[in-house]
Amino acid sequence: MKKFVAALFALSMLVSLTGCVTKTTGATPLADKGLNLINEVDKLAECEEYIALFSSSGEITNVIKSIAENDYDDPKAIFVIKDLDAIVFKNMMPEVKLPTDIESMVKGRFAGALPSQINAMNGAISLAATSILSHSGSFIYRELTDPVAYLYTYDNGYSFMVTFTPRDENIVNASVSIVINDGLSRCSTREDVVSFFVEALSFGDVSVSAVTKEK
């Protein structure tokens, strides 16, 4: 029990970490913030002591080691997905009718649940490994008024989704999750991303735009 409590405490400390912003030339400030969080997730994946806190499974450890072997400094593409929370809520639970005040309180959680839904397609091992590497942070940013999600794709089978949620006093909460899915990783255009949501998830009406990066 003491080890479990210590692990939970360690996780609560790690997910609150923020650091220097890694710059992606030509990208938006939020894209840079997301890339910084992705680099922190990479550090978690490379830390054997951290992984041992939460799992003794060789299968889970091997998945995480595979994630850690890659470099995530230069994503192939970055996409902005608007209203993802409402889209996920609508498509995951179309028959659920919540009171308006309750829906406004909880719908922002659904975008963050989407990576887990995609990872679950690969089975429990992938879901467990990616859950261990979930990460979050907070920062001051005055320009964000509505929740938004950023998708980062790489040519290695892995992608990252970062959700940004504005709070009071110009505080933005950011949560990042790694997604293990070859189809999503292959996305290099906005049309690819829209097709993935339609074909793999049966989602419609997804608003996707690409972030321009200068090489």
C-alpha positions, -999 to +999 in steps of 0.1 A: +000+000+000+028+024+008+044+018-026+011+024-043+005+057-024+041+068-032+035+060-069+004+080-070+022+109-053+050+107-078+026+107-107+007+137-094+041+156-092+051+145-127+019+154-145+021+190-131+055+196-146+060+225-170+092+235-187+109+255-214+091+257-247+106+238-276+102+261-307+088+249-340+095+276-365+063+290-381+040+272-356+015+287-332+023+293-295+000+264-286+018+241-311+050+249-294+035+243-260+022+209-272+056+200-286+072+208-252+048+184-235+055+157-260+092+160-253+084+156-216+064+124-223+095+111-242+116+117-211+091+098-190+092+069-215+130+068-213+130+067-175+132+031-163+126+041-127+094+059-136+080+030-156+089+006-127+067+027-104+036+017-123+042-016-140+062-048-137+048-062-169+074-071-195+048-066-223+039-031-212+076-022-206+085-033-241+058-011-256+071+019-237+107+011-247+096+011-283+080+045-279+112+058-262+134+047-291+119+073-314+126+111-317+097+135-314+114+169-320+102+172-355+066+161-362+057+152-398+026+174-395+006+193-369-032+197-371-057+217-351-091+201-344-119+224-331-149+214-311-135+179-306-150+175-271-185+181-285-178+158-315-166+129-293-195+134-269-220+133-298-205+103-315-197+082-284-230+086-267-256+098-293-285+086-272-274+102-239-293+134-231-278+153-202-292+184-186-276+215-202-257+226-171-243+191-166-233+187-202-214+220-201-195+208-170-184+174-184-182+175-222-147+190-221-135+157-207-144+137-238-118+150-261-091+138-237-108+104-236-104+099-274-068+087-274-077+060-249-106+049-272-081+046-302-055+029-281-080+004-269-083-008-305-048-023-301-057-041-269-051-038-232-013-037-233-012-006-256-039+011-235-020+004-203+013+016-217+000+049-231-020+055-198+013+054-179+027+081-202-002+105-200+010+139-190-004+174-184+006+210-175-007+245-171+004+279-184-008+315-189-022+322-224-047+350-230-056+342-266-075+309-261-112+312-254-125+277-264-110+242-260-090+230-289-070+198-297-037+196-315-027+164-333+010+157-340+019+129-364+052+110-370+064+084-394+068+058-367+034+045-358+029+069-330+010+102-328+003+126-300-029+145-291-028+175-269-060+191-256-059+227-245-087+239-222-090+276-211-097+283-174-102+314-153-076+341-151-061+332-185-049+298-173-048+270-199-047+234-189-030+211-214-031+173-215-011+151-238-016+115-248+003+093-271-017+073-297-006+040-311-022+037-345-006+032-379-035+048-398-034+080-377+004+081-379+003+081-417-019+112-418+000+141-435-028+163-447-060+176-432-079+153-456-061+123-442-071+133-407-108+138-417-108+104-435-093+087-404-121+101-382-147+090-407-134+056-416-118+044-383-141+061-358-173+068-378-171+104-368-184+132-390-183+170-391-147+172-379-131+206-383-094+201-391-068+226-402-030+222-407-004+242-388+023+255-412+058+246-402+089+261-418+117+236-424 
